[in-house]
Amino acid sequence: MASGISSNPEYDGVEMSTTTVPIDPDSVTTSSLHALQSADQRKVMDIVDKLRRTGLSGIVELPQLVVCGDQSSGKSSVLEAITEIPFPRKENLCTRFATEIILRRSASSTSTITITPDKLRPKSEQAKLKSFSKSMNDFCQLPDVIEEATQAMGLGAVGGINSRAFSRDVLSIEITVMIRTLVDLPGLIHATNKAQTETDKELILNLVKEYMENPRTIILAVVSAKNDYANQIILDHCRKIDEQGRRTLGIITKPDFLREGTDNELILLELAQNKDIYLERGWHILKNRDEDLFFSKGRYADLPRECVGINSLCERLSQVLLNHLIKELPSLKDEMISKLQGTITEIGKLGDRRNTTHEQRMVLMKISMRISDILNSATKGYYESSFFGPINMDAAVDASENIRRFRAVVQHLNINFATDMRLRGHKYAFGAGPGDEEREIEEDVKAQKELEDLEEHPGLMFLPKPTKLTRQEAIKWVKKTLERSRGYELPGTFQPMLISQLFWEQSQPWEHIASQHVGTIASACKEFIDTVLQAAAPSEFKDRVSTLYVDSALTQALTGAKEELHKILKDKDRHPTTYNHYFTTTVQKMRQRKHQKIIKKASKASEVSIYDCEDKLRKYVDPGKLTEAMDKAIEPDMDVFSSQDALDTERAFYKDEMKYFVNAVTKAVIERHLVEPLPDIILSPLVVTQMTEKEVEFIAAEPPETTQQRLYLDSRKNMLEKGLETFREAMGGLKR
């Protein structure tokens, strides 16, 4: 049960005894306390008390009773009347912080006083306040204990230099006599002064509202008949927090300050009869002394006896508490189960414990196996694991959104590389020649259109673009090269080095295109590995693993790929050689088509038309004219003839060699060095077994904040599990 109390007579306006009272169970367990705790309620309260002792009060909202009100409303009198424990009085000893008063039934009488620090305090201050611990032999020591706690919290004397009026720290006083918890809250402030500032006013309001907003709290709203209740702000806050008035019981104090028979007394009685401000749990009137005599006279005699006096209040509270606790216990259990599941989930997010080297290596081994499985699946194109997720149809194949499907990304980029080689790999784009077939001519036109469409693509702006040459310009290019490469070859023929010179110049863009492709694949590998590490390892692992292994492994793989590409380019720069019969077939077909076109053209030029005997027009080839036309088709310039033949030979070899180059780059460079080795070089189980202890610790050591979070969550989990076990045991006992 939580309660608001102000122990300064100046605030409460009720004079109380300051007699020294020893802490004796027999002396505090009086008739009103018995009324407040029926046998059934004791069993239910036992459940709440056992849950509170497991430490759950800081995790779940436990049922409680809160007494709150404005300053000078008489909260202290209500509190003392209910408990019959004479709280001490002392000048300037006002409530400046929340005070929990926990009364438990026990065979022995003991008391412990501790401080629960405000969570917003620095850790060092929290530790200091948590170490505060005092004990009492009798209640006369309570003022001194409160004073010591006040100094420990750093509040200082009221109105003193650098003093603070109020604190969010909580003083806990535990007395083992019976089961009950009371929380002493500062009274709500109306007007500020030198000792109580606007900040203090806000602090107290927030503190009181925190207790009131607990949905499992029964609110005892204390209003003083001495002041107009419409001006007592506690009622306004009750209406805002408990809109239906289902959790609020109103208590009216100091009715003897009203003159008998006045309008103010009538207004007060209407309030007590629940006619003005309706509360589902109603209202109650208390008077400090001579209650029976006071409520037996005048208009008060007409009030129901269950609505006046401390004894009836205790009986009323007993039933209210019993019904409330029975109602709240199921939802309390559900909340504990929900928070336990949430805590277990949070612990799972922290991963396995890794304090020792063995634990760290085991964690690394598990992570490496998970990473290895993902890499093997991704490089082979098996996308069954949950890691790969759904396909993003709106993003590009090689976009970050689809990078997890890594084999598809590699294939896509390799196809792009092959396309770039087809469209841009040649330095010169030649016009159609007599040896070209119609299909090839159509493909060249289509390729030129495709190249023009891709001109605006930002990723291709740095790639080379072929220079267009007509057939005659291409022959001139070959002829100039032939003239500058001439050896002892006979006129009309060309030496093999001519083809080398032509091919080397025509294939100049290959290195640029291939190098860019290797860099693109390497970047995709880096992005993919980053994604894998982020998904398969704790966040703090990523930078450490990358620093120690991943970056160097990828760099080494890229270096190997560049060296392999250099070897392939070196092979390309040697004298052209091929053993592919398609090369000779292509050359022969080109020559055949060329001769066929020459013959067809000569035949057409030597056609003669005559009428036969039937006067029908006939066409036939004049052999003489055919011989003449064929003679004209012979190229008299030996260098031009050689250049034409060399151009066709170079084109045939270029096509054959380009296919080999594309395959060599994608297989020997991309696959061999960048893609296939990934499962073995990126934190594989073999790599983990070869790590030194220092390397293991560097990567897998648990950060202090993670260790602290784990300890907190483990403690929370243990408390919730213990609480649920306690709840089940206690509920089992209640049913019996």
Steps between C-alpha positions, in 0.01 A plus 500: 500500500645839401412821677568873487606649832610839625645473850534870572220640725525822306377319190251254645346727763447201730687468825627148567680334793880466488516228766783248457352173380712183477464282186296220648270285285245479775486876540443574130268213410184667630131480424513731199783298347302180550207668326723602214620142457239228487610136479429489126680827443805384693533204263472726196732762654747220571517439125573866423751520784685191380512644150631829635773319693621334176585850374217518246381844610761654271390287203121469515240725654390332823160579656523774761303762692609862455396778739555838336379854532593865515730636766318544835224260394554263796668210323716432806196468724339253258816296483545485878134425557515201264824354633472623862875552488578841657724667247738750666455874483775755482519863391604537133491122454281497190478232235760589240522163327292187452519260795402134474384354830487122472332313787530120494368233730786314665583312820775752583490878494772666293534816294720597206527844340650534150499745207398418144676767289345688212584319174607831343782545750859420389607140564746604772229687694259209460759259644561732796130534580442126464759445772289704746362259765367570849304312767253617768413370846201730553310763305656794683811441284308558178556881487876455530498233229300725268743783569797276416329389179430863413869584530602187307274608212670839501182697572640713784298706746170649378568847357874459550770598253526256206224288653232322299143480618418153366664188355391211279693255719288259705552422871399142584406409858432129552347385829431128542168500682240447230458515126439843352688757292444874536664771293537845653476761223555877528178701485404682181604867500268784396709811544879522482728681742868532579520145636267343241566605142313440177746217428414340837132530418550322169721232658242413766215494250687261270598279795142475629361441151741209448342320794145595401541392138575142596183324373520261798491784755203590719515877552397645838447866413519706823327838505475734797167648607702798620548611137259518207537157337453658155838665551680182606688389191519133599140451381579653162789256450287207617238585237767516227677179599199294612239642262223254598572534871532123534827496694444801724358513853455854636588577864387822668701617802455777761119527482502667845637819341156565347234676704194293563202576279689714247483470121860380498404210724210414268732505196740273685223253584383490137858421399516224760173356367658475149257758358748760379813321379401142425751228583420135441652413839333795671615735776593473870526756784759485779552707814819483700355460853160424659367361175202311643367807683555732205328279241203434731388864493334731253491424133787251535269264690305443177804377310541120458730367772714320240596842357632663819773422751830318487364155598248494218768632263728209588218253444414673175860499384527133591225408257620746235851359518382140493280552193765710329781252559293202386409694185857607425683174569419336160619804305806517726583142407453576130729802528770293670478234228514765226799678654678169559459410132619848401802470730591159358479650151731786601749254650488303177592815305819530706615160373695241695697597807864565415713590799765225483724416204326164463157666490627756252647237267181294519293805409734576211478140384117512497504831314757372249289192427195719446698733271649206312155352437372833367802554277484148357130538423539851357792417271319189369166675460303299759275760658310285751631659821298774671807722459419554131151636563257605225598638160468874451349526154522881491877505560772406250644148506829630641344761732559490875147372552582181305870461585426197722421292192866521413526240222226683310691826544826345371324346201331831423830690512678237288226528237543878506875449453441276199264763357755777554763291324265439208400864467819680607785250489615602149682825435343533153150414382528395133245538224367185334730318260433264207583200721240584768178305510165672543462379858831655601411829332168511688675424831750783439216747434317379809815531712556857381141592594541330839822693560331830421216421742752434779694822446316682781551225761714655780678173578628470142620856445865408566506195272653535151284544194596359157594733216288444188686414175361423159626193315733716292628688811565168671701377199703819505572442872622148423700620198683761708579240762619257229729759347658567839533132586633368167765230500625259230151375411411486130274766351133424549567309822554612860720379780339358821613802705246713311214310661670546839526877451139529382365284783698677772370839386144379449491335848645795692173562700503148648727587792291800599168313481636191680667704776180690566306175513741351754461813715120482475496136611742577785271781623201265483696242702578760768139615523377141511746397774406807705136396473582143605702614802229740604238225485699210645718660770447742790532862393822556694666210314475655155768768523737273694466208259534735204812661644670172587394264219234605253663812357835327454337187355301702245804713419707188445228349282482819292877503465490141375223590254701792362808283463294237317354764270850630433606150392203470263575842351862395468386194304292728277807708420688198368492406132141396414456126515187290486423131457129553468380365166221756507762761413596333170136422432408864549782621273406254228132593518584868479715436191231279352229762551733762356563295183132418474414868503769575239367226271141610553591857418700397191219273382249780530729732305543244216131422455364525141127512411367363167168381354476134412311344212180522693559874545561465873766707677781283631807584714832323487859566608743604233821303573716770351341771708518276810876458447533872454296572818704251703822662379372838617432353853869422541667754728807630320647669810691224676505684835124563486445133415718393793325749728157368410607145577678604821194697619273198454754273672537742796123527539462124511779467755361788711161333532656172601744658749235727658286198594804340662589821685149543645500140622852529640419816697172370642639157588871541576479848652151553644411147607847371591611798707199708609191280530583134555751553788259708714374214722858400581660840560225691684509384864469131416519243786857423389590868533355508853697194612821668386437822694716586799338568838570871462330505160200312640474742790537801270208385288265327742559658842172626638485882537452624859162649412384165358618318813315754713187466288523120521530513881200731516290281271607179677402655833170615355436155352579328830269735691216446254545123505515502878198729509297269278601201707408686818172606340407143408591367843310777678193464278507126564499566872217749461281245320554248774 
